[in-house]
Amino acid sequence: MTTGATLPSTSVSPTARQVWTRARGVLLALVLLLVAAITIAVIRSDARHGRLDPRSVDPLGSRAVAELLDERGVSTRVVATLDEARAAVGPDTTLLVAEPDLLTHRQQSLLRIATAPAGGRTVLVAPGSRSIGRLAPDVTADPLTSDASTLDPDCDLPAARLAGAADTGGVRYSTVHLAADACYPSERLATLLRVPAPEGGDTVVLGAPDIFYNDRLDEQGNASLALQLLGSRPHLVWYLPSLSDPSATDPDDERDFFDLLPSGWKWGTLQLFLAAALAALWRARRLGPLVPEKLPVAIRASETVEGRARLYRKADARDRAALALRSTTRTRLAPLVGVPVSQAHTPETLLPALSDHLRGDGQALHSLLFGPPPSDDTALVSLADQLDALEREVRRP
């Protein structure tokens, strides 16, 4: 019975200590990157947890406005699915949609069908062009946002006039509805619209969510405006769209990866690309034109040939080695038999001249100078010897 032999370690084999010394820097860098990524993820998740959630006490949560509404007899119910939101609408209910752009096109259409005849109030928080056309068909979102966050009401809507200046600056809207109330204008476009419905209800479109945040509620007239918009009915349904909602699966809603990225990431990527291009241009200009420089030492041709041969052997590139040998031989033989160097690699020109000069077999010359690559190292060595012998014979007087 034979057993596999274990190869002995050599003096150049790395020891375990050497492997650890070489790898510990890379491992330490990977650990630091992993720790930094987890830390950033935790910080960001804490910062964004509970955004516009009436149960959250975070700065971007909305617990404060929910408690103030509760003191005034308005009940607040949080829903996370479209079916719950549609079932809860009614003439005595205000439906707040926290992030309308998260809804698919199908969800938006179904929600509009449910709220339009209900006779209640629907508050849309910062809807963009993706959702405004379905949730409020008479309203259009402007692609440019407001430069100022705090704006004056400048309208006849009682809730806005009573609240005064508020932080509504964000998405700007326009409407063709003649009976709509356009408030808090920024460059002649409203950041708050109230569009009445024939059934007695209305739709309120708000350009920014700031008036509902815990840390912004006590500024300007934010609290007054929030309470009046959400407290006009005895019941408030707070709809927080969720990607886990079964109705979020919409085969007709074609969104690629880039549609899911916030616009800030796209602009940031573009800025990084421009910065990298400018840095490359700056460094290229600093380098200046290429300057030839003599080597500090002279390298013998034999060493260059030997080094190149070892590379060919290491890569098992017998075909390239044979091609180099044959090409060089043809280049040297062509002038000896009266063939221009430019025609040295054309069999129809070189082979007849060689045959006439040597009075030999043209087929053998073709196989030697233009044949297939050798199959092993022995055949490659034999090819080199035959090429040397052919060149010596041609040079013989």
Secondary structure by P-SEA (a helix, b strand, c coil): cbbbbbbbbccccccaaaaaaacaaaaaaaaaaaaaaaaaaaaaaaaaccccccccccccccaaaaaaaaaacbbbbbbccaaaaaaaccccbbbbbcccccccaaaaaaaaaacccccbbbbbccccccccccccccbbbbcccccccccccccccaaaaaaccccccccccccccccccccccccccccbbbbbcccccbbbbbccccccccccccccaaaaaaaaaaccccbbbbbbbbccccccccccccccccccccaaaaaaaaaaaaaaaaaaaaaaaaaccbbbbcccbbbbaaaaaaaaaaaaaaacaaaaaaaaaaaaaaaaacccccccccccccccccaaaaaaaccccaaaaaaaccccccccaaaaaaaaaaaaaaaaaaacc
